[in-house]
Every structure is written in C-alpha cells, then in structure tokens.
Amino acid sequence: MAIIQSLCDTDLYKFTMMQCVYHQFSGAQVAYRYKCRNENADLRPFVQDIGREIEALAELRFTSAELEYLSGIRFIRPEFVDFLESFRFNPKYVDLAGITNPERDFIRGPWMQTILFETPCLAIVTETYYRNTVAKPDFTEGKRRLHEKIEMVQAMPMSFKITEFGTRRRFSREWQEHVLGRLKDGLLGRLFGTSNVDLARRYKLTPVGTMAHEFLQACQVLGGNLRDFQKFAFDAWSQEYRGDLGIALTDTIGIDAFVADFDMFYCKLFDGCRIDSGDPIQTGEKLIAMYKANRVDPATKVLMFTDKLNIPKARAIYRHFEKRALPAFGIGTDLVNDVGYEALDSVIKMVSCNDRPVAKLSDSAGKTICPDHAYIDYLRHIFKRYDAPSTPKARPPTASAAP
C-alpha cells in the first residue's frame, strides 16, 4: 500500500505558502537539498523503494471532498482551489541521487510545481526506512509513552495547548493517525489541532500552520534588497492574508536580526511569533522585550514554540511565560515517532532561488544547509552574525553572492 494516499496528507503551511507563491511569485525557480542528521542511518539500500513511492505521488488527485474542505478554509481563495483541482506531482523534478549525495539537489524546478514535495517526501523516506529496518514493529512501548504524555498534559491548566506537528517525521501514517485519535479523545480541549490537512479534515480538528523558512529564504532573492528580505517577506504575507495567519517565523537569520526588523507595525499586525531554534527561554524573553519596546502588550501575543519539543520541556516553557504571553506548542517527533526505535531526523531545505543561493542562519548549530559557503559568510557579514564560527573554508565572493 502506498505511503502517501492523499494530496492533503501534508502540512497546512505548504498550502498557505503555495497560495502566496501562486499569486505573487509564480515564475520562481528553486532547488532543495535533503539531509539526514542520524549518523548511523544508511539509506542507500532503500533508494529504489523511496523512488517508487515518489513515482506513485503522480497518481494522486485532489478529491472533490478535499477541494470542498479547502474551499471552506477562510483564507484559502477560490482561484487557488481551482488551480489545485488540476495539480499533479511530477517526479521529474526529483533526483533520487540527492538522498545519498549531499552535493546533489534533491528537488529542482518551478516553485509552484515543487513546493508540495517536501512533506510527503520526508514522510516517504522515514516510513520506507522503518518498513525495511523494523519488520514487525512493537507499539507496546509507544502506547505506554503516549499514555504518560496525555496524563502529563491533562494535569496542566486548560490554557496549556499543544498542536500535533509530526507528519514529516512520523513513524508511519497509521501510527500518526492512532496518536492523533488518542490525543483528541484524551486531551479534552487541550489539543489545539494538527498541521496535517488530511487528518484535520477527517478528525474535525483545526488545521494549523503559517509559513516555513523556505518562504523567507526565497525572499532573500525575490525581494531585491537582501538586508530587508524579512520585511519584504512579511509585507508579501500580509498582502496575501490581510491579517489572517499572523504568526511570524523568527529564526531564518537569527533572533537578533528578526527583532531589529520587526518594528511596531509588524508587532501590531501579526498575532505572534514562532520560535524554532535557539534557547526557548532566552528567545522568548527577547520577543517580550521587543513587544514592550514597541508599546505592545506581550500578554496579548502568541509565542509558538516548535523546536524539538517534548511535553516536559513544553511544560517548563509554559510555566515560565504563563500570564506574560500566550505560549503555544507544536510537537512533532516526540508525539508521532516515540515508539522505542531511534527517530529518523531528516530535513529538506531550499538552497537556491532563481539560481542564486539562499540560506537559513539558525540560532541552533547544525541547521544551516547551503552549498555556497561564500554566501553564508556574506549573510553573516550583512546581518552581523559573528556569534558562530564561519562555514568550512569559504571561497572568494562570486557574483552569485551579490545582494
């Protein structure tokens, strides 16, 4: 049975970004690279199986029920749904060599045609790996751990809410669905929703998601002025959604650069911020100071934490910021891939737009994926990121590193 059985079996933010691309950046060409962070995971024996699953994506179509569901989401526009009705995955944009060769692009092509590949491809790689390495999985330990997590959340105030964010790194589609069903039944209003559109539709949950790093990274090229790419991205987003989907991503270039750009206009316009790297307490404190400096009450703003969370870590963050802000938590791997086997930690990141390099300078070490080391050093210079060591010996600046 195919791993991906629905085009809605993906994260909501892929659709929200795709709609913005459809209206504003439809001519953009992009490239992505794959990276597995597990040192001992060997994917080479499974590449052909992964390839067959990716080829099977081309057979999928949005069903009438799925299109009707998407049409009912307030911020999804009718002409975009009309486009999705004719959308087809084209595997020609995927190079399987990119799974095992870090020097090869894994996905390359028009942004409009490639943006939806990321989440299903990551789910395919992960589940294929487990199908081949765990012949008969025993979920006894996973069920025990899940029960303990539900009890921990139940002991928290009703204002402590979590969102399931695990599609990209789930153990399997069936296990994610089991987990979500248990969370819905057991958390009594403390489950805010899920990032998975298919599961949100079928389980009558809130689909959750706004923007990912790739959107801001592409704006490093599409905005023209590199120094102001974050402002360009937030302006483009606000033009598209007019106040909806108001959670801004903070760490594409680091929290300090974000705070410098997120002035009073954005503080008032956006509902809050998503923290996806760095020390969560320190980052949250910087955001609270930012709001206060711009005469905005931080107690009215969401701080959405999403970086490698588990329930105990989320509880500690909640207790620190309770009543000072509106802390919220997106939890992925710890919910849907905590079954007693090592979790596969894979990512697919954009590395170029219109044949010019783009990059993310995270507040956590090891998250940068960009083959152009000169460009990374140039970003560090422009945004005064001298807090981390330079990338491996940089080449002299080239034309591709121009702002």
C-alpha positions in Angstrom: 0.0 0.0 0.0 1.3 3.4 -0.9 2.7 5.5 1.9 1.0 8.7 0.7 -2.6 8.2 -0.2 -3.9 11.8 -0.3 -2.6 15.1 -1.6 -3.9 16.6 1.7 -1.6 14.3 3.7 0.8 17.2 4.2 1.3 20.3 6.4 -1.0 23.2 6.1 1.9 25.7 5.7 2.7 24.1 2.3 -0.7 25.2 1.0 -0.5 28.7 2.6 2.9 29.3 1.2 1.9 27.8 -2.2 -1.1 30.2 -2.4 1.2 33.2 -1.8 3.6 31.8 -4.5 0.7 31.3 -6.9 -0.4 35.0 -6.6 3.0 36.7 -6.2 6.0 34.5 -7.2 4.6 32.1 -9.8 7.8 32.4 -12.0 10.3 31.5 -9.3 12.6 28.5 -9.8 14.0 26.8 -6.8 16.2 23.9 -5.5 16.1 21.9 -2.3 18.6 19.5 -0.7 18.0 16.6 1.6 19.9 15.9 4.8 19.6 13.0 7.3 21.1 14.1 10.6 21.4 10.5 12.0 25.0 9.4 11.8 24.3 5.7 11.6 21.3 5.7 9.3 22.2 4.2 5.9 19.5 5.0 3.3 21.4 3.6 0.3 19.7 0.2 0.3 16.3 1.8 0.2 16.6 4.5 -2.5 14.7 2.4 -5.1 11.9 1.8 -2.7 11.7 5.5 -2.0 11.8 6.3 -5.7 8.7 4.0 -6.3 6.8 5.8 -3.6 7.7 9.2 -5.1 6.6 8.0 -8.5 3.3 6.9 -7.0 2.6 10.5 -6.0 1.9 11.3 -9.7 -1.2 9.1 -9.5 -2.8 11.2 -6.8 -5.5 13.9 -7.4 -7.4 16.2 -5.0 -10.8 14.6 -4.5 -14.0 16.7 -4.6 -14.4 16.3 -0.9 -10.8 17.6 -0.3 -11.3 20.5 -2.6 -14.6 21.4 -0.9 -12.8 21.2 2.5 -10.1 23.5 1.3 -12.6 25.9 -0.1 -14.2 26.2 3.3 -11.0 27.4 5.0 -11.4 31.1 5.4 -8.0 32.2 4.0 -7.9 29.8 1.0 -9.1 31.6 -2.1 -11.3 30.2 -4.8 -8.9 30.6 -7.7 -6.2 28.8 -5.8 -8.5 25.9 -5.2 -9.3 25.9 -8.9 -5.6 25.5 -9.6 -5.3 22.7 -7.1 -8.0 20.8 -8.9 -5.6 20.4 -11.8 -2.4 19.9 -9.8 -0.3 16.9 -10.4 3.0 15.9 -8.8 5.7 15.5 -11.5 8.5 13.2 -10.3 10.9 14.6 -13.0 11.7 17.4 -10.5 13.1 14.9 -8.0 16.7 13.5 -8.3 17.0 10.4 -6.1 20.8 10.8 -6.0 20.2 13.7 -3.7 19.1 11.3 -0.9 22.6 9.9 -0.5 24.8 12.5 -2.2 24.8 15.8 -0.2 26.3 17.6 -3.3 23.2 17.0 -5.4 19.9 18.8 -5.4 17.1 16.5 -4.3 14.3 18.7 -5.8 14.7 21.3 -8.5 12.1 23.1 -10.7 9.4 25.7 -10.7 8.4 26.7 -7.1 4.7 26.2 -7.9 5.4 22.7 -9.0 7.9 21.6 -6.4 6.7 23.3 -3.1 4.4 20.4 -2.1 7.1 17.7 -2.4 8.8 18.4 0.9 6.4 16.9 3.5 5.3 13.8 1.6 8.9 13.1 0.5 10.2 13.3 4.1 7.3 11.0 5.3 8.2 8.6 2.5 11.9 8.4 3.3 11.1 7.9 7.0 8.4 5.3 6.7 10.4 3.4 4.0 13.4 3.3 6.3 11.3 1.8 9.1 9.5 -0.7 6.8 12.9 -2.0 5.9 14.6 -1.9 9.3 11.8 -2.8 11.7 10.0 -5.7 10.1 7.4 -6.2 12.8 7.2 -3.1 15.0 6.1 -3.5 18.5 4.0 -0.5 19.6 3.6 -1.5 23.2 6.3 0.9 24.4 5.0 3.7 22.1 1.5 3.3 23.6 2.8 3.4 27.1 4.8 6.6 26.5 1.8 8.2 24.7 -0.4 7.4 27.7 2.1 9.1 30.1 2.2 12.2 27.8 -1.5 12.5 27.8 -1.6 12.3 31.6 1.0 15.0 31.8 -1.0 17.3 29.6 -4.2 16.6 31.5 -2.5 17.7 34.7 -1.8 21.2 33.2 -4.2 24.1 33.1 -6.7 24.3 30.2 -4.7 27.1 28.7 -1.8 24.7 28.1 -2.5 23.6 24.5 -0.5 21.6 22.0 -0.6 21.1 18.3 0.5 17.9 16.6 3.2 18.8 14.1 4.7 15.4 13.2 3.8 14.4 9.6 7.4 14.9 8.2 9.0 12.6 10.8 6.2 10.2 11.8 7.0 6.5 12.3 4.1 5.7 9.9 0.9 7.1 8.6 -1.1 4.6 10.7 0.8 5.4 13.9 0.3 9.1 13.4 -3.5 8.6 13.0 -3.6 6.4 16.1 -1.7 9.1 18.1 -4.0 11.9 16.9 -7.1 9.9 17.8 -5.8 9.2 21.3 -4.9 12.9 21.7 -8.3 14.1 20.5 -10.1 11.7 22.9 -7.7 12.3 25.9 -6.8 15.9 26.0 -10.3 17.4 26.5 -9.8 20.7 24.6 -6.1 20.9 25.2 -5.4 19.6 21.6 -5.5 22.8 19.5 -5.2 21.0 16.2 -2.8 19.3 13.8 -0.6 20.5 10.9 -1.8 17.6 8.8 -4.6 18.8 6.5 -6.0 15.3 5.7 -6.2 14.4 9.4 -7.7 17.7 10.3 -10.4 17.2 7.8 -11.2 13.6 8.8 -11.0 14.1 12.5 -12.7 17.6 12.5 -9.7 19.3 14.0 -8.2 22.8 13.4 -5.5 22.7 10.6 -2.6 24.7 11.9 0.3 26.4 10.0 1.5 29.6 8.5 5.0 30.0 6.9 8.2 28.0 6.8 11.8 29.0 6.4 11.7 28.4 2.7 9.3 31.3 2.2 11.7 33.8 3.9 14.7 32.2 2.3 13.3 32.7 -1.2 12.6 36.3 -0.4 16.4 36.8 0.0 16.4 36.7 -3.8 12.9 37.8 -4.7 12.9 40.9 -2.5 15.9 42.5 -4.4 17.4 44.1 -1.3 19.0 41.4 0.8 19.2 43.4 4.0 15.4 44.0 4.0 14.3 40.5 2.9 12.5 39.7 6.1 10.4 42.9 5.8 9.7 42.1 2.1 8.5 38.6 3.2 6.3 39.9 6.0 4.8 42.5 3.6 4.1 39.9 0.9 2.5 37.7 3.5 0.3 40.5 4.9 -0.8 41.5 1.4 -1.8 37.9 0.8 -3.6 37.2 4.0 -4.7 40.6 5.3 -4.3 39.8 9.0 -5.0 36.0 8.8 -2.2 33.5 9.6 -0.4 36.1 11.7 2.4 34.0 13.2 5.8 35.3 12.0 8.8 32.9 11.9 11.7 34.4 13.9 14.9 32.4 13.1 15.6 32.5 9.4 18.6 34.8 10.1 18.6 34.7 13.9 16.5 36.2 16.6 18.5 39.5 16.9 18.1 40.2 13.2 14.4 39.4 13.5 13.9 41.8 16.4 15.7 44.5 14.5 13.3 44.2 11.6 10.1 43.5 13.5 9.1 47.1 14.3 5.9 48.5 15.8 3.9 48.0 12.5 4.7 44.2 12.5 4.3 43.9 16.2 0.7 45.2 15.9 -0.1 43.5 12.6 1.0 39.9 13.5 -0.7 37.8 16.2 2.6 36.4 17.4 5.9 34.6 16.6 7.1 31.1 16.1 10.4 30.1 17.8 12.1 27.1 16.0 15.7 27.3 17.2 17.9 28.6 20.0 17.3 28.7 23.7 13.5 29.0 24.0 13.6 31.0 27.2 16.2 33.5 26.0 14.4 33.8 22.7 11.0 34.3 24.3 12.4 37.0 26.6 13.9 38.8 23.7 10.5 38.8 22.0 8.7 40.1 25.1 11.3 42.9 25.3 10.7 43.6 21.6 6.9 44.0 22.2 7.4 46.2 25.2 9.8 48.4 23.3 7.2 48.9 20.6 4.5 49.6 23.2 2.6 46.4 22.5 1.4 44.2 25.4 3.2 40.9 25.1 0.4 39.2 27.1 -1.8 39.6 24.0 0.7 37.9 21.7 1.3 34.2 20.9 4.7 32.7 21.4 4.6 29.4 19.4 7.4 27.1 20.3 8.2 24.3 17.8 11.9 23.2 18.2 12.3 19.6 19.2 9.8 19.8 22.0 8.6 17.1 24.3 5.9 17.5 27.0 8.2 18.2 30.0 10.1 20.8 28.0 6.8 22.4 26.9 5.5 22.5 30.4 8.6 24.2 31.7 8.4 26.9 28.9 4.7 27.4 29.6 5.3 27.9 33.3 8.0 30.5 32.6 5.8 32.6 30.2 2.4 32.0 31.6 0.4 35.3 32.0 3.3 37.2 30.4 2.5 36.0 26.8 0.3 33.3 25.2 2.6 30.3 24.9 1.7 27.6 22.5 3.4 24.4 21.4 3.8 22.5 18.2 5.1 19.0 18.9 6.1 16.6 16.2 8.7 13.7 16.6 8.1 13.2 20.3 4.4 12.5 19.6 4.4 10.5 16.4 7.9 8.8 16.4 8.5 7.9 20.0 7.8 4.2 19.9 11.1 2.7 21.1 13.1 2.9 17.9 15.6 5.7 17.0 13.8 8.5 15.3 15.0 9.4 11.9 15.8 13.2 11.8 15.6 14.3 8.2 15.1 17.7 6.5 14.6 19.1 3.1 15.7 22.7 2.8 15.7 25.3 0.0 19.2 26.1 -1.2 18.6 28.4 -4.2 16.0 30.6 -5.8 16.3 31.7 -9.4 19.8 30.1 -9.5 21.0 32.3 -6.7 21.9 30.9 -3.2 19.6 31.2 -0.2 20.3 30.1 3.3 19.0 29.9 6.9 21.3 31.1 9.7 19.6 29.3 12.6 20.1 30.1 16.3 20.9 26.4 16.7 24.1 24.8 15.4 24.0 22.3 12.6 20.8 23.5 10.9 22.4 25.5 8.0 22.2 23.8 4.6 23.7 25.8 1.8 26.4 24.7 -0.7 27.7 28.3 -1.3 29.9 29.0 1.7 30.8 32.5 0.4 27.1 33.4 0.5 26.8 32.2 4.1 29.8 34.3 5.1 28.2 37.2 3.2 25.0 36.8 5.2 26.9 36.7 8.4 28.5 40.0 7.4 25.3 41.7 6.3 23.4 40.7 9.5 26.4 40.9 11.9 26.2 37.2 12.8 29.6 36.8 14.4 28.3 34.6 17.2 29.1 31.3 15.4 32.2 30.0 13.5 32.4 30.6 9.8 31.4 27.8 7.5 34.1 25.5 6.1 36.8 27.5 4.4 35.0 30.0 2.2 35.7 30.6 -1.4 36.3 34.2 -2.6 33.0 36.0 -3.1 31.4 35.5 -6.5 28.7 37.1 -8.5 26.2 34.7 -7.1 26.8 36.2 -3.6 25.7 39.7 -4.7 22.8 41.2 -2.8 
